[in-house]
């Protein structure tokens, strides 16, 4: 572990989020109350171990930081190399995205009555300390990219399942889709 780790912050976050989930909240309740808990975690960029913030030259990385023992939620660090971008995808469960370092753009998509995909509004820029929500209920389809072509960005994601094992979809503008399971990235020692 790196010396800069302030594990108390992640520990406090996990304790608070577990308490929230233990209360059997509705999805609206999770998203409403979870935002503040995640905002506290991403308020300062001084706790994430370096090995969980390491970019890959080719692929954006998703490192598992915590899996609830009952798999009711999972927490990952999402690490963007310069210029990296996701395909258009869904989540199928609620998700909270808190920006820790750098910035990212999220473009929402909606299905048209014809079954094709259409950009829904302008891209949202997420800056450090800000939190955004996704869910099948409020809008679950988006494409995300690093806002920077010349530096790494990192966001912290919380999902309402063991997200690395969830079967979900990459979607195309013509309305076709492809199933995928994201898995988790492997921590490597330098
Ligand atoms: Fe996403």
Boltz pocket constraint, residues with backbone or C-beta under 6 A from the ligand:
constraints:
  - pocket:
      binder: B
      contacts: [[A, 89], [A, 90], [A, 91], [A, 142], [A, 144]]
      max_distance: 6.0
